[in-house]
Amino acid sequence: MSPRTRAGWGFLAGAMIGTLGGLIGLGGAEFRLPVLVGLFHLPSLEAVILNKAVSLVVVAAALIFRAETIPFDQLVPHIDVVLNLLAGSLIGAWWAAGHAIRMSRQLLNRIIMVLLIGLALLMLSEAIFGFNNGATPLIETGPIRFIVGLAAGLGIGMVAALLGVAGGELLIPTIVLLYGIDIKLAGSLSLVVSLPTMIVGFARYSSSNAFTVLRQERLLFRWMVAGSILGAGIGGLLLGIVPPRVLISFLGVILLISAVKTFKHAH
């Protein structure tokens, strides 16, 4: 596949994934990772790094776009939630990225497959059972909630670093259920947590030889970013046309199949 052809497919894939992500309020990085490995034949670690780079730009853009609907001054009263989750996620991202650099590619493939399957099952369970809209927090304010938030952030940071994702699929339900925050506001808060978490993981990956993928695949990176941002905008405009539970169920099944098919025999 020539560089121009790869760029074209990157733009198309980014736009399609961005549109689907925009429809359900996610960045779509979970779906982008199997595409980078399966379609563009990138090794797993290089795919994670490139995925994280694209995710960084997309999340920053999404945060700006959402500011029209959810102004930043609405986020300030919930800064304690952000700091609670960040206290764990920054540590988790740094630790997981450091281990991903040193582990064998075969083991990394297996871990990625298991994590993607877990996210797919989470999407399916969310579609089937749903979750409340932030009326009542699971745990009232206090030391116990801080410890639970710290542990949740730690786990989410590790997943985000290992997959190169923003972690919205895990962050949004956590913020809604644990802190009792409205789901739309939780979406913006998750982006605020995701951005520094991804930057820490990205900085940790910079010590790896695989980081050169950003230079080698800079054309693919640029066009995939452009497609992802365009797709996210289109998805936002189409919001409400497809019932969310139907779409999430469909995407959960797609992610489950693609995770197993892509990473079971990846080298």
N, C-alpha and C positions, 0 to 999 in steps of 0.2 A: 504494500500500500504506500503510495507516494506521500510526501509531506502535505501536499495540497489536498489530496483525497482524505488523509487523516484529519486535516483541519476541518474539511467540510462535514465529515461524519461527526467530528467532535462538536461542531456547532449544532448539528441536528440532534445529536444525543443530549447535549446540554439543554437545548430548548424543550425537548420532549420531557425530560426529567424535571426541568425547572417548572414546566406547566403543571405537571402532576403534583409536584411539591407545593406549588402555589395554591392548588385546589384544596389541599389538606393542611396547609399551614406549616410545611416543613421545607427544608432546603433541598432534599432529595439526594444527599450525599450517599445514603445507604444504597441507593440504586445505581449511583454513578460508579461506585467501586467495582461491582461485577462487570460493568461495561468496560472500564479501563483494563481489567485483566482479561476478560473474554474476547472483546472486540479488538482492542488495541494491543493485546498481548504484552502488557507491561508486567514485570515481576511484581510479586505482592507488595514488597516494601516500597518500591518505586511508585506503585499505584496508590498506596496509602499516602505518601508524601505529596504526590500531585493532587490527589483528592482533597487533602487538607489545604493546599494552596488555593484551589478553586473555591473550597468552602469558606475560606477566610474572606475572599472578595465578595462572595454571594451573601454571606451573613452581614457584612458591613453595609452592603447595598440594601438588604432587607430591613435593617434597623433604621436606615434613613427613610426608606419608602413608608414604613409603618408609622413614622413620626407624625404623618398627617392624620392618621386615625387615632393613634395612641401617643400623644405628645410626651416629651421627655419629662415634663413636670409631673405627670401622673406616675412616673416610675420612681421618682425621688422618695416618696413616703415608704417604699418597699425596699430601700437600699439594704436593710438588715437581712432580707431574704437573699439578695444577691451576694452579700458578703459571707453569709452562712454557707451557701453552696460553693462559692469560690474558694473558701478555706480548705475544702476537701478536693475540689476538682483540679486546682492548680497542682497540688501534690500528686494526685492520681495521674494527671497527664504527663508530668515530668518523669515519674517512675515508669509508667507503661511504655512511653516512647524510648526511654533508655534501654529497657529490656527488649523491645522489638528490634532495635538495631543489632543486638548481640545474638538473638535466637536464630535457629536454623529456619530457612525459608519454608521447609515442610511443616514445621511446628507452627509458624506464623500463619500459614494457609489454613491449618486446622482450627486455630483459635479464631481467625476471621470468619470461617464458615460457621462455627458454633455461635459466635456473637450475632452474625447476620440472621441465623435461624431464630435466635432468641428475640431479635427485634421484629422479625416477621410474625412470630407467635404473639408478641405483645400487640402488634397492630391488629391481628385477628381477634384477640381477646377484647381489645378496646372497641372494635366494631360490633362484637357480639354483646358485650356487657355494658360498654360505655363507662363514663365516670361523671361524678357530679360537676356542677358548674362553679365550684368554689364557694358554696354557701357556708359550709362549716369546716374549719381546719381539723385535720385528723388528730393533731396534738396541739394543745394550747401552748402559748408562748412560755418558754422556760428552758432550763438546762437540758431536759430530755429532748425537746424538739431541736435544739441546737446540735446535740450529739447525733440525732437521726439525720439531720440535714447535712452534717459534716460527712457522715458515712455514705449518704446518698451521693453527695458531690464527689467523693473519692471514687466511687464506682463509676459514675458517669464520666469523670475525667479520664479514667483508664480506658473505657469503651471508646470515647471520642478520639483519644490518641491512637489506639490500635486500628481504628477504622478510617481515620481521617475525616470524621464527621463532626457536625456541630453538636449533636446529642439532643436535639429538640424532641425526638420521639420519647426520650427518657425524662428530659427536664420538664417539659410541659405537664405531664401527669403528676410528677413529683411536686411541682409548685402548686398545682390545683388542689391536689389531695392533702399534702402535708401542711400547706399554709392557708388553704381556703381562699385562694385568689381566683378571680374571674378568668376564664380560659383565654380570652382575647388579650388581657393584660399579661397573663402568664406567658403568652407567645413572645411578647416584647421583652419581658424579663429574662426569658430563656436565651434570647439573643445577646443580652448584656452579659450573661454568665458565659455563654459560648465563646464570645470573641477573645477575651483574655486567656481562656482555657486553651483555645486552639493556638494562640500565639505562643504560649509556653511549650506546648507539644511540638509546634513547628520549629521553635528555637532549639529544642533538644534534638530533633532530627537533623539539624544543620551540620552536626558533627559526623554524620554518616556519609559514606561514599555514594550511597544511593541518592543523595541530595542533588547530584548532578543531573538528575532526570528533569529538573526544572529548566536547565539550560538546553538539554537535548530535545525536550518536547515543548519548547516555549511557544511554537506556533499552535500546537494542539491546545496548550493551556489557554492562550489568548482567545481562541475561537470557542472553546468550551465555556469559558467565563462569560463571553458575550452571549452565547446561546442560553446559558443558565439564567442570566439576569433578564433577558428578553422573555424566556419561558415563565419565570417567576411573576413578571408583570402580567402576562397573558393569563396565567392561572388565577391571579388575584381578580382580574376582570370577569373571569368565568365562574367565580366563586358562587356557589348556590345552585348552579345548573344541575350538577350531579349530586345526589344524596351522599353526604360524607361517609356514612357507614358502608354504603355499597362500594364506593371508591376505595376506602381503606381496606375492605375485605379483599377486593380484587388485587390491590397493590401488595397486600400481605402474602397472598398466594404467589404472586410473581416474584417477590423477593425471596420467598422460601425456595422456590424451584431454582432461581438463578444462583442463589448462594450455594446450594448443593452441587449444581451442575458445573459452576465455574471453579469453585475452590476444592472440590473433592480430588481432582486430578491435576490441579495447577502445579506448575514447577517454576 
